[in-house]
Amino acid sequence: MINFKNAPAFRAKLKPDFINVPPILFIKVDGSGSPANKDFQEALKTVYGIFYTIKLWGKKHDLPEGYEDFTTAPLEAIWWTGVGQEFEPDRPQDWRWTALMRLPDFVTREFFDEAVNELVEKKKTEIYKKARLENMHEGCCAQILHIGPYDQQMKSLEKLYKFVADNGYEIYGRHHEIYMNDPNRNPPEKLKTVLRYPVRKRHGELEIISNSVVG
């Protein structure tokens, strides 16, 4: 059994830390605007639909080579604005996003496409074709665990920004959120969100921290 929540990439703490994130396979759907809008909700339907179709494939089909059962991965999203790389929390009208969920490495392009086509036929909708299968390699990152409402992340982010600067790094990638528990089953004050940014040494240095978590 592959237990995604035990993966190092999800082990953030209340204190900021560095982590080297390896290439990870994801379902991805792109969109724009507030998460309250129809597009974001449709993206979540797409991501979850494909994820569970793959997870439960053996109930109706022969399993592909290398298949191993796996737990449900946390939902994730990457956020930025249409006018630049930086994410601006007070400008939802300018938000751009990618909704994503992790998949096991044994999922091939052919297997993914077969799952998507089955959903399109079953649900009679083309929305699942908006998804893509993609490896993402964030590499050297800084992250922190935020506990509380999504719209009250700034205090946690300020700690993260200070930590990055104090250690001689700078943020150069997009705002990445990992939702470690379900907002439909937990009150806002108990929501757990990993906040992450790819970082690099200041002054254009290209060296990456080691291949293990550091701190």
VENPE-V221826 format. One record per residue. N is the residue number from 1. RES is the residue in one letter. PSI is psi in whole degrees, 0 to 359 (999 if undefined). Layout:
n: (N:N)
res: (RES:RES)
psi: (PSI:PSI)
//
This chain:
n: (1:2:3:4:5:6:7:8:9:10:11:12:13:14:15:16:17:18:19:20:21:22:23:24:25:26:27:28:29:30:31:32:33:34:35:36:37:38:39:40:41:42:43:44:45:46:47:48:49:50:51:52:53:54:55:56:57:58:59:60:61:62:63:64:65:66:67:68:69:70:71:72:73:74:75:76:77:78:79:80:81:82:83:84:85:86:87:88:89:90:91:92:93:94:95:96:97:98:99:100:101:102:103:104:105:106:107:108:109:110:111:112:113:114:115:116:117:118:119:120:121:122:123:124:125:126:127:128:129:130:131:132:133:134:135:136:137:138:139:140:141:142:143:144:145:146:147:148:149:150:151:152:153:154:155:156:157:158:159:160:161:162:163:164:165:166:167:168:169:170:171:172:173:174:175:176:177:178:179:180:181:182:183:184:185:186:187:188:189:190:191:192:193:194:195:196:197:198:199:200:201:202:203:204:205:206:207:208:209:210:211:212:213:214:215)
res: (M:I:N:F:K:N:A:P:A:F:R:A:K:L:K:P:D:F:I:N:V:P:P:I:L:F:I:K:V:D:G:S:G:S:P:A:N:K:D:F:Q:E:A:L:K:T:V:Y:G:I:F:Y:T:I:K:L:W:G:K:K:H:D:L:P:E:G:Y:E:D:F:T:T:A:P:L:E:A:I:W:W:T:G:V:G:Q:E:F:E:P:D:R:P:Q:D:W:R:W:T:A:L:M:R:L:P:D:F:V:T:R:E:F:F:D:E:A:V:N:E:L:V:E:K:K:K:T:E:I:Y:K:K:A:R:L:E:N:M:H:E:G:C:C:A:Q:I:L:H:I:G:P:Y:D:Q:Q:M:K:S:L:E:K:L:Y:K:F:V:A:D:N:G:Y:E:I:Y:G:R:H:H:E:I:Y:M:N:D:P:N:R:N:P:P:E:K:L:K:T:V:L:R:Y:P:V:R:K:R:H:G:E:L:E:I:I:S:N:S:V:V:G)
psi: (127:118:100:322:348:356:142:329:343:4:55:157:171:340:133:150:164:151:145:112:120:174:134:139:131:152:133:141:129:155:191:159:184:149:349:349:171:322:316:318:323:323:319:318:319:310:311:321:314:317:311:333:317:317:321:17:323:348:335:348:163:140:142:162:135:1:138:137:150:154:168:130:153:146:145:161:143:134:141:183:160:348:5:177:326:142:127:105:334:12:64:335:339:1:141:149:160:118:138:154:142:143:155:155:342:350:116:168:320:316:315:312:323:319:317:313:324:319:318:316:318:316:352:44:146:2:331:341:352:343:154:156:127:137:135:130:101:334:225:122:160:141:162:150:123:130:121:184:150:326:9:38:346:320:318:319:322:321:319:315:317:317:315:311:317:336:10:21:170:149:134:353:186:157:120:126:137:121:102:346:171:122:344:348:357:142:156:322:348:6:138:122:125:126:125:145:136:140:164:164:142:165:28:9:139:0:140:145:168:172:6:166:139:162:999)
//
